[in-house]
Amino acid sequence: MTRYTASHWGIYEFDEGETPTKLRPLRTDPDPSMIGVHQLDPKLLESRIRRPAIRKSWLEYGPGARPELRGREPFVEVEWDHALDLVAAELARVTGEYGNSSIFGGSYGWASAGRFHHAQSQVHRFLNSIGGYVRHTGSYSLGAAHVILPHIAGTVDGLSADHTTWDILAEHTKLFVTFGGVPAKNAQSSPGGAGHHRVGPGLKAMAENGVRFINIGPCNDNIAEECNAEWIRCRPNTDVALMLAVAWQIVSDGKHDCAFLDRCTVGFEKFLPYLLGEDDGVAKTPAWAAEITGVDPSRIVSLAREMVEARTIINVAWSLQRAHHGEQTFWMAITLAAMIGQIGLPGGGFGVGYGPMNANGSPHRRLSGPTLSQGHNAVPDYIPCARITDMLLNPGAVFMHDGAARTYPDIHLIYWAGGNPYHHHQDLNRLSRAWQKPQTIIVHDPFWTASAKRADIALPVTTAMERDDIGYATQEGFLVAMRQIVKPFCDARSDYEIFAALAARMGTEKIFTEGRNEQAWLTHMYENMRERWKQNGVECPDFKTFWTDGLVDLTPESSSRTMFEAFRQSPAEHPLTTPSGRIEIFSETIASFNLPDCKGHPVWFEPREWLGAAKCEADELHLLSDQPARKLHSQLDASPYSAAGKINGRECVYMNPADAAARGLAHHDTVEVWNGRGRCLASVSITEEIMQGVVRIATGAWYDPDETGLDLHGNPNVLTLDIGTSSLAQGCAAQTCLVRVRKPLTQVKAPNPFNPPPLI
């Protein structure tokens, strides 16, 4: 009998009773991802955590002992009861001595597509049951967008759900202008599991209908070949300058839509003096932008005229706001779309964005799925997601976030379940220094990742293949009964089992479990969701039937959609969620914050590091660090599928032929990529698809430094800049990064990132 499981990469089928079990993509998926097929590959078992393990010095001498040895000394394997007793005692000690505001509850939410065994919900629910914890807000992916967008157009979730559907784009769009491409490799995944992969088919249908594509940015391989896109090479981090020049040209031609601006936006009259140079003496002309972006001024002029003459949609990849002053990119793109005046018309307007996530452009309804309540957090302290190193290094320091002054808490214990900060975070050498500050670090992980190796207590957890769960992602179109496929590996337990046992030791078992085991929770969550959906006119079978059938297809609930259509028709009756109810080209709220690096309207700010900087040396290159094509973040990096995308066991550094020739490099050479923050080895891949002066290394290679700090595996986050996007959002600025590349190396150590640490 066919059964199903959901993962970030899609829904996969398997035959019950087959030995060994083999996963295959859902047969109706038009463009399935092959990443998830390898979730059961035996190669992954080599890096699994077998039993609870305690760092030797911590076990012998207690909390805080020899933190500089994290990642460099053996672990002692112990029985579960011993490990749980130690964890419970340490939590009691820390909360008793320092309070719950001394605990940071880390989790990035990508541990599983299942809605019950969702590590982020589990760790937060447990920590809330014992009095709370310091949390994070936003994400690495959209740190700037999460803060800026609610002020100007709506929340990230709201805009994502409202994106114009692919069929409308194919029928009505004439010109698709994308800053940063439409990276289908990113859209292989969705936090709750991709259903039908739609980006590739969506682009293909648009191309077949004659849509013209313009891809603006430093790379040309981030959009499907069948789009036959015109590539406008633009220096990294300069897109805002290009958009401003397009806007200037539209005003100069008298083609801006004054009626739409007056009816559906606020603040254009306050932005216009900046655009024309009346308030700073610098008109944002095509000639001005050409000096910054490297784009020919005549092409900027013609681009502006093409965009107003056709039904045009402006798309912005998420990577553009992961840069210094990244807030400005989305703000200016929406401002430009408002000036053209096609927002709310079929096939026109903007996208933020198509490509980075599979659900954007989905026709499915936005239905809230089964959820596990995280309870109430009694601790008010939080940090923006990408500011963990700042928090650890600067307890008590004041930082700004969304207009408010806040204080970094003094963290003595980190409890991490789900996620891998030694993948997500920037400037890993700086993080390593900060990682020595807490007295205790506890990590739940199936694998000996770099984060688990740098824990004091590493607890082995099951994978999604080893437990029952419910898979669901908003607007992905399927509800999946995720039946256990294989037995738990060695002594691995689910996060729920671990936290329930800890709650029993700490006297909060009733609060945490509510008297339910895992199966009872699945039934409870499903039936609660079923009742909510029924009130919204969506009928689902009872849990027993669902668990037997395995799949609920929500395709009948889908329909076409145009973003902001109702708002355009009547802004008064269908206002946006912004303070004014309209698109805010000028934000009175942001202006009132009086921030030096984020004004009341879109502005071009010079980034900390970029190719046009006066101090940029001739041999420096701009490093881009993008989402890998053969894994999600760092997940499944040990699989043969991921390994097949590497050269000599390392991630590739992609570079233009001219840059390679200037350094005497050949295809597949091993090189050292370096700057003042760190060093890593990578394998050269020469391609015309990246502009001169720019190199790219995909993220996700498990951090593998030698004794000198040189990463052997090609992790670009040893190089990336760890600063906030601005004092408004404090988001991740990884795409602002200059590096150098050393000549070919012949005597280099082989990477060995997947081996467990020494175990006693």
GIGIJO-V490335 format. One record per residue. N is the residue number from 1. D_FIRST is the distance of its C-alpha to the first C-alpha in Angstrom with 1 decimal. Layout:
N:D_FIRST  N:D_FIRST
This chain:
1:0.0  2:3.8  3:6.4  4:10.1  5:13.5  6:16.9  7:19.9  8:23.4  9:22.6  10:19.8  11:16.1  12:13.7  13:10.1  14:8.3  15:5.6  16:5.4  17:8.2  18:9.6  19:13.3  20:14.9  21:12.5  22:13.3  23:13.4  24:13.9  25:15.6  26:14.3  27:14.6  28:17.2  29:19.3  30:22.6  31:23.9  32:21.4  33:22.9  34:22.2  35:23.6  36:20.4  37:18.5  38:20.9  39:20.2  40:19.0  41:21.8  42:23.7  43:26.9  44:26.4  45:26.7  46:30.3  47:31.5  48:29.6  49:31.8  50:31.3  51:33.5  52:35.9  53:38.8  54:42.3  55:44.8  56:47.6  57:50.6  58:49.0  59:48.1  60:51.6  61:53.8  62:51.9  63:50.9  64:52.5  65:53.3  66:53.6  67:51.4  68:52.5  69:50.5  70:47.1  71:45.1  72:47.6  73:47.5  74:45.2  75:42.8  76:42.9  77:39.6  78:39.8  79:37.8  80:36.0  81:38.6  82:41.4  83:39.8  84:39.1  85:42.7  86:44.1  87:42.2  88:43.1  89:46.7  90:47.0  91:45.7  92:48.2  93:51.0  94:50.4  95:50.1  96:53.1  97:55.3  98:54.4  99:52.3  100:48.8  101:50.1  102:50.2  103:46.4  104:44.4  105:40.8  106:39.2  107:35.7  108:34.7  109:31.4  110:29.1  111:27.6  112:24.2  113:22.6  114:21.6  115:24.1  116:24.6  117:24.6  118:27.1  119:29.8  120:32.5  121:32.0  122:31.7  123:34.9  124:36.9  125:35.9  126:37.0  127:40.2  128:41.1  129:40.8  130:43.5  131:45.8  132:44.5  133:44.7  134:45.8  135:43.1  136:42.8  137:42.6  138:41.3  139:39.5  140:40.4  141:38.8  142:40.8  143:43.6  144:46.4  145:44.4  146:43.4  147:47.1  148:48.8  149:46.5  150:47.0  151:50.7  152:50.6  153:47.6  154:45.0  155:42.5  156:40.0  157:37.0  158:38.8  159:39.7  160:36.3  161:34.8  162:37.6  163:37.4  164:37.9  165:34.7  166:34.2  167:34.6  168:38.0  169:39.0  170:38.2  171:40.2  172:43.2  173:43.8  174:46.4  175:46.9  176:44.4  177:46.4  178:44.4  179:45.9  180:43.6  181:41.3  182:37.8  183:35.8  184:32.3  185:31.4  186:32.1  187:29.8  188:26.8  189:26.5  190:26.7  191:27.3  192:24.4  193:22.1  194:22.7  195:20.6  196:21.8  197:24.5  198:27.6  199:30.7  200:30.5  201:29.8  202:32.3  203:35.0  204:34.3  205:34.8  206:38.0  207:39.3  208:38.7  209:40.6  210:43.5  211:43.4  212:45.7  213:44.7  214:47.0  215:45.8  216:48.3  217:48.2  218:48.6  219:45.3  220:44.2  221:40.7  222:39.2  223:38.6  224:36.7  225:38.8  226:38.3  227:40.2  228:43.3  229:44.7  230:48.3  231:48.6  232:51.4  233:52.0  234:52.7  235:53.6  236:51.0  237:51.9  238:54.3  239:52.2  240:54.1  241:57.4  242:56.0  243:54.7  244:58.1  245:59.9  246:57.8  247:58.6  248:62.3  249:62.4  250:60.8  251:63.5  252:66.2  253:65.2  254:65.2  255:61.6  256:60.1  257:58.9  258:61.4  259:60.2  260:56.7  261:58.0  262:60.4  263:57.9  264:54.6  265:55.8  266:58.4  267:60.6  268:60.9  269:64.7  270:64.5  271:62.2  272:64.4  273:67.4  274:65.3  275:63.7  276:67.2  277:68.7  278:71.2  279:70.3  280:69.9  281:71.9  282:68.9  283:67.6  284:64.0  285:64.8  286:62.8  287:65.5  288:64.9  289:61.2  290:61.6  291:63.3  292:60.5  293:57.4  294:58.7  295:57.8  296:60.5  297:62.3  298:62.5  299:58.7  300:58.5  301:60.9  302:59.0  303:55.7  304:57.1  305:58.3  306:55.1  307:53.1  308:55.4  309:55.6  310:51.9  311:48.9  312:48.0  313:45.4  314:46.1  315:43.1  316:43.5  317:41.1  318:40.7  319:42.3  320:45.6  321:46.0  322:45.2  323:48.8  324:52.2  325:53.1  326:49.5  327:50.0  328:52.4  329:49.8  330:47.7  331:50.9  332:52.7  333:49.8  334:49.6  335:53.4  336:53.5  337:50.9  338:53.0  339:56.1  340:54.5  341:53.6  342:50.3  343:48.2  344:46.5  345:46.8  346:43.7  347:43.1  348:45.9  349:46.4  350:44.7  351:41.4  352:41.0  353:38.9  354:36.5  355:34.7  356:34.7  357:31.7  358:28.8  359:29.3  360:33.0  361:33.2  362:30.0  363:30.2  364:28.1  365:29.9  366:31.0  367:29.2  368:29.5  369:26.2  370:25.5  371:28.3  372:29.7  373:33.5  374:35.6  375:38.5  376:42.1  377:43.7  378:47.3  379:48.3  380:49.5  381:49.7  382:47.4  383:47.5  384:46.2  385:43.1  386:44.9  387:48.0  388:46.8  389:49.3  390:52.1  391:51.3  392:51.3  393:54.5  394:56.4  395:56.1  396:58.4  397:58.7  398:58.6  399:56.2  400:55.8  401:52.6  402:52.5  403:56.2  404:56.3  405:57.8  406:55.6  407:56.0  408:53.8  409:53.0  410:53.8  411:50.5  412:50.5  413:46.8  414:43.7  415:40.3  416:37.6  417:33.9  418:31.8  419:33.6  420:36.0  421:39.6  422:40.5  423:38.4  424:39.1  425:42.8  426:45.8  427:48.7  428:46.9  429:50.2  430:51.4  431:48.3  432:48.8  433:52.3  434:51.1  435:48.3  436:51.0  437:52.4  438:50.0  439:50.6  440:46.9  441:43.7  442:40.3  443:37.1  444:33.4  445:31.4  446:28.5  447:30.8  448:34.5  449:35.3  450:39.0  451:39.0  452:37.6  453:40.1  454:42.8  455:41.9  456:43.8  457:40.7  458:37.3  459:34.4  460:31.0  461:28.1  462:24.4  463:22.5  464:19.8  465:17.2  466:18.7  467:18.6  468:17.1  469:18.5  470:18.7  471:19.1  472:21.6  473:24.6  474:27.3  475:27.4  476:24.2  477:22.4  478:19.1  479:18.2  480:15.3  481:13.7  482:14.2  483:12.4  484:14.2  485:13.0  486:16.0  487:18.9  488:22.1  489:24.4  490:27.4  491:29.1  492:27.6  493:27.3  494:26.2  495:29.2  496:28.9  497:29.3  498:32.2  499:34.0  500:33.5  501:35.2  502:37.9  503:38.5  504:39.0  505:41.6  506:43.3  507:43.4  508:41.1  509:37.9  510:38.2  511:38.6  512:35.7  513:33.0  514:34.4  515:33.1  516:29.4  517:26.9  518:24.1  519:21.6  520:24.6  521:25.4  522:22.0  523:22.4  524:26.0  525:25.6  526:23.0  527:25.0  528:28.2  529:26.7  530:25.5  531:29.0  532:30.6  533:28.5  534:29.3  535:33.0  536:32.4  537:31.0  538:27.3  539:25.0  540:21.7  541:19.6  542:20.4  543:18.8  544:16.7  545:15.1  546:14.8  547:13.2  548:10.5  549:10.1  550:10.6  551:13.0  552:16.5  553:18.2  554:21.9  555:23.1  556:25.1  557:27.2  558:28.4  559:31.9  560:34.5  561:37.0  562:40.3  563:41.4  564:44.4  565:44.9  566:45.9  567:48.1  568:49.9  569:50.6  570:52.0  571:52.4  572:54.1  573:51.4  574:48.4  575:49.8  576:47.9  577:47.4  578:50.3  579:53.5  580:55.2  581:52.2  582:52.8  583:52.0  584:54.4  585:56.1  586:58.5  587:57.3  588:60.0  589:57.7  590:57.2  591:60.9  592:61.9  593:60.2  594:62.9  595:60.7  596:62.3  597:59.1  598:57.5  599:59.9  600:59.6  601:58.4  602:56.6  603:58.7  604:58.6  605:59.0  606:59.4  607:56.6  608:57.5  609:56.5  610:56.4  611:57.7  612:60.6  613:62.0  614:65.6  615:64.7  616:61.8  617:62.8  618:62.6  619:60.0  620:57.7  621:54.3  622:52.1  623:48.8  624:45.6  625:42.6  626:39.5  627:35.7  628:34.1  629:31.8  630:29.5  631:28.9  632:29.4  633:32.8  634:32.7  635:29.0  636:27.3  637:30.8  638:30.2  639:27.3  640:28.1  641:27.3  642:30.1  643:32.4  644:32.2  645:34.0  646:36.9  647:40.0  648:41.4  649:38.9  650:40.4  651:39.8  652:41.7  653:44.8  654:45.0  655:48.6  656:50.8  657:52.6  658:55.9  659:55.1  660:53.8  661:56.9  662:59.2  663:57.8  664:57.6  665:53.9  666:51.6  667:47.9  668:46.0  669:49.0  670:48.5  671:50.5  672:51.4  673:50.8  674:53.1  675:55.1  676:57.0  677:53.9  678:52.0  679:51.0  680:47.9  681:47.2  682:45.2  683:44.8  684:46.5  685:44.7  686:47.3  687:46.4  688:48.4  689:45.7  690:47.4  691:51.0  692:53.9  693:54.6  694:50.9  695:48.3  696:44.7  697:42.5  698:38.9  699:38.2  700:35.7  701:37.2  702:37.2  703:40.9  704:42.5  705:46.3  706:48.8  707:51.8  708:53.7  709:51.1  710:50.0  711:46.3  712:45.1  713:41.7  714:42.6  715:42.1  716:44.1  717:44.5  718:47.2  719:49.2  720:48.3  721:50.8  722:50.2  723:52.1  724:51.1  725:50.8  726:53.8  727:55.2  728:53.4  729:49.8  730:50.0  731:46.8  732:45.6  733:48.0  734:46.3  735:47.0  736:50.8  737:51.4  738:53.9  739:53.6  740:55.3  741:53.9  742:55.7  743:56.4  744:54.0  745:53.4  746:53.2  747:53.3  748:50.3  749:48.0  750:44.4  751:42.1  752:40.2  753:38.4  754:35.2  755:36.9  756:37.1  757:40.6  758:42.7  759:41.3  760:43.4
